Amino acid sequence: MGILGIDLGGTNVRVGLIENDSLVKVESLPISKNGTADDVINDIAILIERFSENEILGIGVGVPSVVDIENGIVYDVQNIPSWKEVPLKKILQEKFKLPVYINNDANCFAVGEAYFGKGKGYKNIVGLIIGTGMGAGLLINGKLYAGRNCGAGEFGTIPYKGKNYEYYCSGQFFSNEFGLSGEELFNNAKHGDEKAIEIFSSFGRNLGEAIKLIMYSVDPEIIILGGSVSKSFDVFKNEMYKSIKSFAYAKSIDNIIIEVSEINNIAILGAAALYYDDMRK
């Protein structure tokens, strides 16, 4: 018996089978970006049907968009223009006669880390994705908390330095301020380039301010970083921690744990973990 996790990514839709807490099989197809909403749904159904020989308990879906979690309606998926309002939960449940759980990708990341990664053993977790943008998922008292409108954890949209935290705490900072990608700068920093090192130091200070905001807001036990920029942790962590040291409560500084995700296929595992999260109701 297993759970299917579905990652609706930027270029592909991937479906994975999780059995005994391990990802045992993955199938994928390119997304029909210019197709109709039904074309993409058909691609998802084709992949699910490839697991028809397995006994499936439920399906979890992670999407890069706003979700009406209760009704399983997906809105305005950026990489799929035809998906303006798709009742995905109803469609998949009626077709496959299985329970279906849908949430956004940041929430899937957080719950995936709680069940499969660095969040194991903690009840109050923030999964913070720092990639092309900045997003976060929250677990409070061991349960995923998305808010009424799937908007909890949108720290990146909060104003900061005349813009917002996402601008200064994601890959946007490198491209908008310096015209370079984070990957380019990281490679330069690893080879001792002083300008690249200083840029990452500035990034670390900004991220430290964002982490203090998170600490004041939800006071987590652990913050787990994911996304492409998190791979550069070693070159910005020192300045990040220096910023955190000005947090008002010394005990909180001593207690907070900050880790970097090390899980492959976290998007698939996180989607599947929505099933486990629901079982804890």
C-alpha positions in Angstrom: 0.0 0.0 0.0 1.3 3.4 -0.9 0.6 7.1 -1.4 1.0 9.0 -4.7 2.7 12.4 -4.5 2.2 14.7 -7.5 4.5 17.7 -8.2 3.1 20.1 -10.7 6.4 21.8 -11.5 7.5 24.5 -13.9 8.1 22.2 -16.9 7.0 18.8 -15.9 4.3 17.0 -13.9 5.8 14.2 -11.8 4.1 11.5 -9.9 5.8 9.3 -7.3 4.8 6.3 -5.3 5.8 6.4 -1.6 5.8 3.0 0.3 7.1 2.5 3.8 8.4 6.1 3.8 10.5 5.6 0.7 10.0 6.9 -2.8 10.0 3.7 -4.9 8.9 4.9 -8.4 8.6 8.2 -10.3 6.8 8.9 -13.6 6.8 12.2 -15.4 5.5 14.1 -18.5 6.2 17.6 -19.9 3.4 20.0 -19.0 1.1 21.0 -21.9 1.7 24.7 -21.2 -0.3 25.9 -24.2 -3.0 23.3 -23.9 -6.4 23.6 -22.3 -7.0 22.9 -18.6 -8.3 19.5 -19.6 -5.1 18.7 -21.5 -3.1 19.1 -18.3 -5.6 17.2 -16.2 -5.4 14.4 -18.8 -1.6 14.3 -18.5 -1.9 13.9 -14.7 -4.5 11.2 -15.1 -2.2 9.3 -17.6 0.6 9.3 -15.0 -1.7 8.2 -12.2 -2.9 5.3 -14.3 0.7 4.1 -14.6 0.4 3.1 -10.9 -2.8 1.1 -11.4 -1.1 -2.1 -10.4 -0.3 -0.7 -7.0 -2.7 -0.5 -4.0 -3.0 3.3 -3.4 -4.4 4.8 -0.2 -4.6 8.4 -1.4 -3.2 11.2 -3.6 -1.4 14.4 -2.6 -0.8 17.2 -5.1 1.5 20.2 -4.7 1.0 23.2 -7.0 2.8 26.6 -7.3 -0.4 28.7 -6.8 -3.1 29.7 -4.4 -5.4 26.8 -3.4 -8.8 26.6 -1.8 -7.6 23.7 0.4 -11.0 22.7 1.8 -12.6 22.3 -1.7 -9.4 21.5 -3.6 -9.8 24.3 -6.1 -6.5 25.5 -7.8 -6.3 29.1 -8.9 -4.1 30.9 -11.4 -1.2 28.5 -11.9 1.6 30.7 -13.3 3.2 28.0 -15.5 -0.2 26.8 -16.8 -2.1 29.8 -18.3 -5.2 27.8 -18.8 -5.5 26.9 -15.1 -7.5 29.9 -13.8 -9.9 28.0 -11.6 -9.7 24.2 -11.6 -11.6 22.0 -9.1 -8.8 19.5 -9.2 -9.7 17.6 -6.0 -13.3 16.8 -7.2 -12.0 15.8 -10.7 -9.4 13.4 -9.4 -11.6 11.9 -6.6 -14.4 11.2 -9.0 -12.0 9.6 -11.6 -9.9 7.5 -9.2 -12.2 7.0 -6.2 -9.4 7.9 -3.8 -9.0 10.7 -1.2 -7.2 13.6 -2.7 -5.3 16.4 -0.9 -4.1 19.6 -2.6 -1.9 22.4 -1.3 0.7 24.9 -2.5 4.3 24.0 -3.0 5.6 25.9 0.1 3.2 24.1 2.4 4.2 20.8 0.8 7.8 21.5 1.4 7.2 22.1 5.1 5.1 19.0 5.7 7.5 16.9 3.6 10.4 18.0 5.8 8.3 17.2 8.9 7.6 13.6 7.8 10.7 12.7 5.8 13.5 15.2 6.5 15.1 17.7 9.0 11.7 18.4 10.7 11.3 14.9 12.1 10.7 15.1 15.9 9.7 18.8 15.9 6.1 20.1 16.3 6.6 23.8 15.4 8.3 24.1 12.0 8.8 26.7 9.3 9.9 25.4 5.9 11.3 28.5 4.1 11.9 28.3 0.3 14.4 30.7 -1.0 14.7 30.3 -4.8 13.3 32.5 -7.5 11.0 33.8 -4.9 10.4 33.4 -1.2 7.7 31.2 0.3 7.1 29.5 3.6 5.0 26.7 5.0 4.1 26.4 8.7 3.5 23.4 11.0 2.1 24.4 14.4 1.7 21.8 17.1 2.5 19.1 14.6 -0.1 20.1 12.1 0.2 22.0 8.8 -1.3 25.5 9.1 -2.2 27.2 5.9 -4.7 29.8 7.1 -8.2 30.5 5.8 -7.1 31.4 2.3 -3.9 29.4 2.0 -2.0 32.6 2.8 -0.2 31.8 6.1 3.5 32.1 5.9 3.7 34.7 3.1 6.5 36.5 4.8 8.0 37.5 1.5 5.2 39.9 0.7 5.8 42.0 3.9 7.3 45.4 3.1 11.1 45.7 3.7 13.6 48.4 2.6 11.0 50.1 0.3 10.2 46.8 -1.5 9.5 43.5 0.3 11.4 40.6 1.9 11.1 38.4 -1.2 13.0 41.0 -3.2 16.0 40.9 -0.8 15.8 37.3 0.4 15.6 35.3 -2.9 17.3 35.0 -6.2 15.6 38.3 -7.2 18.2 40.1 -5.0 21.0 38.9 -7.2 19.4 39.4 -10.6 17.7 42.8 -9.8 20.5 44.4 -7.9 23.5 43.0 -9.6 22.3 41.5 -12.9 23.8 38.0 -12.0 22.3 34.7 -11.1 22.8 33.3 -7.6 24.5 30.3 -9.2 27.1 32.5 -10.9 27.8 34.5 -7.8 28.1 31.3 -5.7 30.7 29.9 -8.1 32.6 33.2 -7.9 32.4 33.3 -4.1 33.7 29.7 -3.9 36.8 30.9 -5.8 37.4 33.8 -3.5 35.8 36.6 -5.5 35.5 39.4 -2.9 32.6 41.2 -4.6 30.6 37.9 -4.7 31.4 37.2 -1.1 30.2 40.7 -0.1 27.0 40.3 -2.1 26.2 37.0 -0.2 27.1 38.7 3.1 24.5 41.4 2.3 22.0 38.7 1.3 22.7 36.9 4.6 22.0 40.0 6.6 18.7 40.5 4.8 17.7 36.9 5.4 18.6 37.2 9.0 16.1 40.1 9.3 13.5 37.9 7.6 14.2 35.1 10.1 13.8 37.4 13.0 10.4 38.4 11.6 9.5 34.7 11.4 10.7 34.2 15.0 8.6 37.1 16.3 5.5 35.9 14.3 5.4 32.1 15.0 8.3 31.3 17.3 9.3 28.0 15.6 11.6 25.3 17.0 13.3 24.9 13.6 13.5 26.7 10.3 14.4 24.5 7.3 15.7 26.3 4.2 15.0 25.0 0.8 15.2 26.2 -2.8 18.1 27.0 -5.1 19.6 29.8 -3.0 19.8 27.6 0.1 22.6 25.6 -1.6 24.8 28.7 -1.0 24.2 28.5 2.7 27.9 28.3 3.6 28.7 31.7 2.1 25.9 33.6 3.7 25.3 31.9 7.0 27.7 33.9 9.1 26.1 37.2 8.3 22.7 35.7 8.7 23.5 34.5 12.2 25.0 37.9 13.1 21.7 39.6 12.2 19.7 37.1 14.2 21.9 37.9 17.3 20.0 41.3 17.6 16.7 39.4 18.3 15.1 40.8 21.4 14.9 37.5 23.4 18.2 35.8 24.1 16.7 32.5 24.9 15.0 32.3 21.5 18.4 32.9 19.9 19.9 30.1 21.8 17.0 27.7 21.0 16.3 28.4 17.3 17.6 25.7 14.9 18.3 26.6 11.2 18.9 23.7 8.8 19.1 23.2 5.1 17.0 20.6 3.4 18.9 17.6 2.0 16.1 15.6 0.6 15.9 14.7 -3.1 12.4 14.9 -4.6 11.0 16.9 -1.7 8.2 18.2 -3.9 6.9 14.7 -4.5 7.4 13.6 -0.9 5.8 16.7 0.4 2.7 16.3 -1.7 2.4 12.7 -0.5 2.8 13.9 3.1 -0.4 15.8 2.8 -2.1 12.4 3.3 -0.2 11.8 6.5 -1.0 15.3 7.7 -4.7 14.7 7.2 -4.5 11.5 9.2 -3.4 13.5 12.2 -6.8 15.3 12.5 
